[in-house]
Amino acid sequence: QVQLVESGGGLVQAGGSLRLSCEASGRFFMINTMGWYRQAPGKQRELVAAISSGGSTNYADSAKGRFTISRDNAKNTVYLQMNSLKPEDTAVYYCNIQARPSIVVFVPSDYWGRGTQVTVSA
C-alpha cells in the first residue's frame, strides 16, 4: 500500500502564494516521476507540473513562470510553490507519483492523493 498525504491548500487572494506538499509513504521500491494535477469544477483533470527522479521538470503553460515544482527524495516528498495566483487557478490539486512497487517490478504504478482545495479570490 502507498499513501500520499497532501497539505498546504487553502484560500488566498489573487496575487498571493501557496505551497503544496505531498509526502509518500508505504510499500514501494523507488519513486520515478512525482507531479501535481488539478481539477476545476466541470473540467477535466490536468497536469500542472511534474518532476523526474533526476530533477527534470515539466510545466503546463498556465504554470510556467509562476509555479515551481521540487522534490526531496530523502523525504519522499514533492512540493509545488505557487506564486502570483489567479482566480482561474482555483481547483482541487492532486498529488501523483509513479513508483515501482518492488525491486522485481520494473513497470511503475500510478498512485494518487485525495486532493487539496486551492481557492483564489479575485
DRENZA-493650 format. One record per residue (C-alpha): residue in one letter; residue number from 1; chain; x, y negated, z negated. Coordinates in Angstrom, 3 decimals. Example, Ala and Ser with C-alpha at 12.3 -4.5 7.8 and 13.67 -1.06 7.14 Angstrom:
residues 2
{code=A | pos=1 | unit=A | X=12.300 | Y=4.500 | Z=-7.800} .
{code=S | pos=2 | unit=A | X=13.670 | Y=1.060 | Z=-7.140} .
//
This chain:
residues 122
{code=Q | pos=1 | unit=A | X=0.000 | Y=0.000 | Z=0.000} .
{code=V | pos=2 | unit=A | X=1.126 | Y=-3.511 | Z=0.840} .
{code=Q | pos=3 | unit=A | X=-0.279 | Y=-6.586 | Z=-0.853} .
{code=L | pos=4 | unit=A | X=0.033 | Y=-10.152 | Z=0.358} .
{code=V | pos=5 | unit=A | X=-0.736 | Y=-12.905 | Z=-2.107} .
{code=E | pos=6 | unit=A | X=-1.185 | Y=-16.397 | Z=-0.689} .
{code=S | pos=7 | unit=A | X=-1.139 | Y=-19.637 | Z=-2.608} .
{code=G | pos=8 | unit=A | X=-0.902 | Y=-23.365 | Z=-2.043} .
{code=G | pos=9 | unit=A | X=-4.117 | Y=-24.166 | Z=-0.230} .
{code=G | pos=10 | unit=A | X=-6.422 | Y=-26.969 | Z=-1.284} .
{code=L | pos=11 | unit=A | X=-7.966 | Y=-30.306 | Z=-0.434} .
{code=V | pos=12 | unit=A | X=-5.772 | Y=-33.108 | Z=0.869} .
{code=Q | pos=13 | unit=A | X=-6.326 | Y=-36.411 | Z=2.634} .
{code=A | pos=14 | unit=A | X=-5.279 | Y=-36.911 | Z=6.236} .
{code=G | pos=15 | unit=A | X=-1.586 | Y=-37.653 | Z=6.424} .
{code=G | pos=16 | unit=A | X=-0.855 | Y=-35.621 | Z=3.319} .
{code=S | pos=17 | unit=A | X=1.173 | Y=-32.458 | Z=2.832} .
{code=L | pos=18 | unit=A | X=0.682 | Y=-28.950 | Z=1.527} .
{code=R | pos=19 | unit=A | X=2.997 | Y=-25.994 | Z=1.109} .
{code=L | pos=20 | unit=A | X=1.638 | Y=-22.496 | Z=1.508} .
{code=S | pos=21 | unit=A | X=3.370 | Y=-19.442 | Z=0.073} .
{code=C | pos=22 | unit=A | X=2.814 | Y=-15.754 | Z=0.681} .
{code=E | pos=23 | unit=A | X=4.552 | Y=-13.006 | Z=-1.274} .
{code=A | pos=24 | unit=A | X=4.544 | Y=-9.433 | Z=-0.064} .
{code=S | pos=25 | unit=A | X=4.726 | Y=-6.524 | Z=-2.468} .
{code=G | pos=26 | unit=A | X=4.134 | Y=-2.808 | Z=-2.456} .
{code=R | pos=27 | unit=A | X=5.495 | Y=0.077 | Z=-0.419} .
{code=F | pos=28 | unit=A | X=7.390 | Y=-0.841 | Z=2.724} .
{code=F | pos=29 | unit=A | X=10.882 | Y=-0.305 | Z=4.038} .
{code=M | pos=30 | unit=A | X=11.517 | Y=-3.510 | Z=5.941} .
{code=I | pos=31 | unit=A | X=9.648 | Y=-6.654 | Z=6.953} .
{code=N | pos=32 | unit=A | X=10.096 | Y=-7.760 | Z=10.528} .
{code=T | pos=33 | unit=A | X=8.043 | Y=-10.797 | Z=11.508} .
{code=M | pos=34 | unit=A | X=6.225 | Y=-12.973 | Z=8.983} .
{code=G | pos=35 | unit=A | X=3.684 | Y=-15.531 | Z=10.038} .
{code=W | pos=36 | unit=A | X=0.720 | Y=-17.737 | Z=9.369} .
{code=Y | pos=37 | unit=A | X=-2.568 | Y=-17.745 | Z=11.244} .
{code=R | pos=38 | unit=A | X=-5.632 | Y=-19.883 | Z=10.750} .
{code=Q | pos=39 | unit=A | X=-9.317 | Y=-19.653 | Z=11.484} .
{code=A | pos=40 | unit=A | X=-11.642 | Y=-22.624 | Z=11.536} .
{code=P | pos=41 | unit=A | X=-15.428 | Y=-22.207 | Z=11.356} .
{code=G | pos=42 | unit=A | X=-16.812 | Y=-20.978 | Z=14.655} .
{code=K | pos=43 | unit=A | X=-13.364 | Y=-20.455 | Z=16.155} .
{code=Q | pos=44 | unit=A | X=-11.061 | Y=-17.510 | Z=16.722} .
{code=R | pos=45 | unit=A | X=-8.093 | Y=-16.818 | Z=14.519} .
{code=E | pos=46 | unit=A | X=-4.972 | Y=-18.397 | Z=15.988} .
{code=L | pos=47 | unit=A | X=-1.250 | Y=-18.238 | Z=15.363} .
{code=V | pos=48 | unit=A | X=0.179 | Y=-21.266 | Z=13.589} .
{code=A | pos=49 | unit=A | X=3.794 | Y=-20.205 | Z=13.138} .
{code=A | pos=50 | unit=A | X=5.922 | Y=-17.079 | Z=12.885} .
{code=I | pos=51 | unit=A | X=9.467 | Y=-16.273 | Z=11.849} .
{code=S | pos=52 | unit=A | X=11.501 | Y=-13.196 | Z=12.671} .
{code=S | pos=53 | unit=A | X=13.756 | Y=-11.293 | Z=10.317} .
{code=G | pos=54 | unit=A | X=16.673 | Y=-13.094 | Z=11.926} .
{code=G | pos=55 | unit=A | X=15.164 | Y=-16.525 | Z=11.387} .
{code=S | pos=56 | unit=A | X=13.877 | Y=-17.278 | Z=14.877} .
{code=T | pos=57 | unit=A | X=10.704 | Y=-19.329 | Z=14.751} .
{code=N | pos=58 | unit=A | X=7.676 | Y=-19.793 | Z=16.958} .
{code=Y | pos=59 | unit=A | X=5.070 | Y=-22.534 | Z=16.565} .
{code=A | pos=60 | unit=A | X=1.716 | Y=-23.324 | Z=18.054} .
{code=D | pos=61 | unit=A | X=1.787 | Y=-26.574 | Z=19.995} .
{code=S | pos=62 | unit=A | X=-0.511 | Y=-28.139 | Z=17.388} .
{code=A | pos=63 | unit=A | X=2.013 | Y=-27.341 | Z=14.644} .
{code=K | pos=64 | unit=A | X=5.232 | Y=-28.431 | Z=16.340} .
{code=G | pos=65 | unit=A | X=6.893 | Y=-31.382 | Z=14.657} .
{code=R | pos=66 | unit=A | X=4.580 | Y=-31.263 | Z=11.638} .
{code=F | pos=67 | unit=A | X=4.810 | Y=-27.747 | Z=10.178} .
{code=T | pos=68 | unit=A | X=7.877 | Y=-25.775 | Z=9.151} .
{code=I | pos=69 | unit=A | X=7.923 | Y=-22.055 | Z=8.502} .
{code=S | pos=70 | unit=A | X=10.632 | Y=-20.440 | Z=6.397} .
{code=R | pos=71 | unit=A | X=11.207 | Y=-17.191 | Z=4.538} .
{code=D | pos=72 | unit=A | X=13.106 | Y=-15.881 | Z=1.538} .
{code=N | pos=73 | unit=A | X=13.977 | Y=-12.277 | Z=2.309} .
{code=A | pos=74 | unit=A | X=15.134 | Y=-11.596 | Z=-1.242} .
{code=K | pos=75 | unit=A | X=11.670 | Y=-12.531 | Z=-2.496} .
{code=N | pos=76 | unit=A | X=9.706 | Y=-11.094 | Z=0.462} .
{code=T | pos=77 | unit=A | X=8.079 | Y=-14.491 | Z=0.711} .
{code=V | pos=78 | unit=A | X=7.133 | Y=-16.713 | Z=3.622} .
{code=Y | pos=79 | unit=A | X=6.369 | Y=-20.417 | Z=3.338} .
{code=L | pos=80 | unit=A | X=4.576 | Y=-22.935 | Z=5.501} .
{code=Q | pos=81 | unit=A | X=5.338 | Y=-26.578 | Z=4.845} .
{code=M | pos=82 | unit=A | X=2.593 | Y=-28.673 | Z=6.414} .
{code=N | pos=83 | unit=A | X=3.101 | Y=-32.418 | Z=6.787} .
{code=S | pos=84 | unit=A | X=1.057 | Y=-35.148 | Z=8.446} .
{code=L | pos=85 | unit=A | X=-2.060 | Y=-33.065 | Z=8.057} .
{code=K | pos=86 | unit=A | X=-5.085 | Y=-33.850 | Z=10.197} .
{code=P | pos=87 | unit=A | X=-8.781 | Y=-33.041 | Z=9.712} .
{code=E | pos=88 | unit=A | X=-8.505 | Y=-30.579 | Z=12.604} .
{code=D | pos=89 | unit=A | X=-6.039 | Y=-28.554 | Z=10.519} .
{code=T | pos=90 | unit=A | X=-8.930 | Y=-27.603 | Z=8.248} .
{code=A | pos=91 | unit=A | X=-9.217 | Y=-23.818 | Z=8.252} .
{code=V | pos=92 | unit=A | X=-8.626 | Y=-20.663 | Z=6.294} .
{code=Y | pos=93 | unit=A | X=-4.932 | Y=-19.841 | Z=6.576} .
{code=Y | pos=94 | unit=A | X=-3.915 | Y=-16.187 | Z=6.627} .
{code=C | pos=95 | unit=A | X=-0.525 | Y=-14.691 | Z=5.964} .
{code=N | pos=96 | unit=A | X=0.563 | Y=-11.872 | Z=8.244} .
{code=I | pos=97 | unit=A | X=3.567 | Y=-9.570 | Z=8.139} .
{code=Q | pos=98 | unit=A | X=4.748 | Y=-6.811 | Z=10.426} .
{code=A | pos=99 | unit=A | X=6.531 | Y=-4.264 | Z=8.296} .
{code=R | pos=100 | unit=A | X=7.934 | Y=-0.776 | Z=8.718} .
{code=P | pos=101 | unit=A | X=6.144 | Y=1.441 | Z=6.200} .
{code=S | pos=102 | unit=A | X=9.155 | Y=3.706 | Z=5.703} .
{code=I | pos=103 | unit=A | X=12.677 | Y=4.310 | Z=6.967} .
{code=V | pos=104 | unit=A | X=11.497 | Y=7.066 | Z=9.306} .
{code=V | pos=105 | unit=A | X=8.755 | Y=4.951 | Z=10.906} .
{code=F | pos=106 | unit=A | X=10.145 | Y=2.574 | Z=13.498} .
{code=V | pos=107 | unit=A | X=6.896 | Y=1.007 | Z=14.665} .
{code=P | pos=108 | unit=A | X=5.849 | Y=-1.762 | Z=12.261} .
{code=S | pos=109 | unit=A | X=2.336 | Y=-2.078 | Z=10.915} .
{code=D | pos=110 | unit=A | X=0.300 | Y=-5.268 | Z=10.557} .
{code=Y | pos=111 | unit=A | X=-0.710 | Y=-6.483 | Z=7.119} .
{code=W | pos=112 | unit=A | X=-2.927 | Y=-9.450 | Z=6.271} .
{code=G | pos=113 | unit=A | X=-3.564 | Y=-11.588 | Z=3.245} .
{code=R | pos=114 | unit=A | X=-7.060 | Y=-12.589 | Z=2.157} .
{code=G | pos=115 | unit=A | X=-6.591 | Y=-16.186 | Z=3.224} .
{code=T | pos=116 | unit=A | X=-6.338 | Y=-19.549 | Z=1.527} .
{code=Q | pos=117 | unit=A | X=-8.555 | Y=-22.523 | Z=2.326} .
{code=V | pos=118 | unit=A | X=-6.985 | Y=-25.736 | Z=3.573} .
{code=T | pos=119 | unit=A | X=-9.294 | Y=-28.725 | Z=3.845} .
{code=V | pos=120 | unit=A | X=-8.119 | Y=-32.057 | Z=5.200} .
{code=S | pos=121 | unit=A | X=-10.411 | Y=-35.019 | Z=4.675} .
{code=A | pos=122 | unit=A | X=-10.466 | Y=-37.998 | Z=7.019} .
//
